């Protein structure tokens, strides 16, 4: 994973530094439209049914189990980011929750005082000073940037070598659906209430990433559009 991360950083740094706005907006809006169709006709109804028919404690357990499988990614990413204490805590959380937490269904580590703190390869690239680059909308995954998409790709390639493509696909689909189900009501309200759902989602994503990555400036939407 370290070799893939270094390759991603070297390849993305010069390209990402060239543009931090939304030069791919026509393509991004097209992908955003595709995602909306998927949400309205597939993901949305599935998420609504999941929220309506699955008791909250069961949803919490499923979310814990899916998140627990991501702890090794946090541990590896934290090491690459120069955060050995965070890496050790993630590894400890994975061990505790996998054994005492019934495979991660119960967040026993949090009860012991080890709270969850997620970190991905994209965050490690941020710590290395790799610029975010242009805004991207990925099919089904939604808002991203060139740097973050590169981190996601490198992570997927590394995990497919470790656990296999089928297991990676199953985990990614499960984690993606659990995350989407949690955000579904807010996304639905945003799309219904915003004059431009694409621009609103872009702004929210930029603010969230700027809060997590100190090198990501918040771009003024009016200044950029003007």
N, C-alpha and C positions, 0 to 999 in steps of 0.2 A: 504494500500500500504506500510505503514511503517513496518508492521509485515512481509510482504513478502520480503521487502528489507533487513531487519535484518536476516531473514532466509537465503536469498540468500548469504549474506555476510558471515555468519557462515559456510555455506556449501561449498562455493567456495574458501574461503581463504586458507585452508590447501591443497586443490587439486591444485589450481592455482599456489601456491608457488613452487610446485614440478617441473614444466616445463614451460618455457616461449618461447621455440622454436617452432619447427614444427614436433613433434613426430608422428602426425597423417597424415603426408604428403600423404601416399598412399590413404587413405580414402578421404582426402581433394582434391586430384587431381581427384578422381572419381567423387566427387560432383561438382568440377569445370567443368569437362567435361559435366555433365548433365546440368549445368547452361548455358554452351556455346550452347548446342543444343536448349535449351529453348529460348536463345537470338536470335539465327539464324533463328529459324522457327516460333517463336511466338512473343516474346517481341520486337525483332529488327524490324520486319515489322510493328508491331503495333505502335512502337515509331516513325518510319520513317513517317508513314502516319499521325500520330498526329502532328508531327513537320511541315509536308508539308502542311496540310490542315487546321490547326487551327491557326488563326492569333495570332501574338505575344501578343497583349493586352488581348486576351481571355485566352491564356496559363498563362499569368501573374496573371489574376484574379483567375483561377482555382488553381494555385500554392498558392496564398495568402489564399484562402478559406481552402485548405487542411492544410496548415501550421497553420492557426488560430485554427483549431481543436486540434492541438498539444500543444497549449499554456498551458492548464491545466496540461499536463504532465510535461512541463518545470517548472511550478509553484510548483508542488508537489516534483519534483526531486530537485529543488533549496532549498526547505525547508529541505529536508533530507540531502542535502550537506552543510547545514549551511549558506545558502545565502538568507537571508530574503528579502533583497532589490531586488534581481533578481526575487524572487518569487512574490513579490508585483508588479513588473513591468510586469511580464508575465500575472498575473491576470488582471491588468489594461489594457494591450494590448487586452486581450480576450474580456473584456467588451466593450472597445471602438470600436474594429473592428466588433464585433458581432452586435452592434447597429448602429453606425454611418458608418461603413464600409460595409454595406449590407451583413451581415453574414460572413464577412471576405474577400469578393471579393476584396475590396479595403483596402490597408494597411493605414488606416487613422491614426492609432497610430504612425506610423513612421513619418507622416507629422507633428504630434504634438511633435516630438522629442524622442519618445519611440521606439528605434530601436529593431528589433528582435534579440534575443539571445537564441538559443536552448540549452537545457540541458536535458539529459536523466538519467535514473536510473543507467546506466553503468558509467556515469560521477560522480554520487554521490558515487558509490562504489569505484571509483578511488580516490575521496577525502578522503574516509575512509582508504585508503591504501591497498585495496584489489588488489593483483597482477593481471596482465592481464591473465596469464596462457597460455596454448598452443594455437596456431593459429588454427582457425576453419573456414571452408567454409560451410556456411549454404545453403540448397537448396533454390534457387531463391533470398534469401537475400544476398548471397555472403560473402565476407570476414568478419570475426569477431574474437573473442577470447572467451575462456571459460567464463571469467567474463562478457563480453558484451552480450554474448548469454544468460547467466543467468539473466542479467538485463532485456533483452528483454522479456524473458519468464515471469518473475515476473510482469513486466509492463502489459503484455497481460492478465495475470490472473486477475490482479487488475481491469483493464478496462472492462474485460468481466463481472465482477460482478457489475460494475457501469452502463454501457451502454448496455450490452447484447452482446452475441457472434456474432449475425448477424451484428449489427452496427459496432462492432470492426473489423470484417472481411471486411466490405465495406470500412471503413476508411483506414485500413492497405493496402488493395489492391490499393485504389486510391492514397494514399501517396507514396506507393512503385513504382507505375507506373509513377507518376509525377517525382519522383526523378530519376528513370531509364531513362526516356525520356530526362532529362536534361544532363545526363552523357553518353547517348548512342553514340553520335558521337566520344567522347574521348575514350570510351571503345572499340569501333569498330576499331579506329586507333591503339590503344594499342595492340589489339589482332592480327591485321594484321602485325604490324611492329616489335613486340617483338619476339626474338628467343624462349623465354619461357614465354608465357603470364601468366601462373600461378605464376611464381617467380616474375615477374614484378608487378603484382597486389598485391601480398603479401607484397612486399617492399613498394609500395605506401601506402597501408593500414597502415603498421607499422609506417611510417613516419607521416601520418596524425594523428594517435592516439597518438603518442609520443608528437606531438605538442599540443594536447588537454589535455593530461594527463601526468603530470610531473613525475609520478612514472613509466611510461612505457618507458623502455630503447629501443633505436633503435638498433636492433640486426644486426650486420654486416652479410650480406647475404653470402659473400665469406667465412667468418670465420665459419659460421654455416654449410655451405655446405661442407667445408673442414674438 
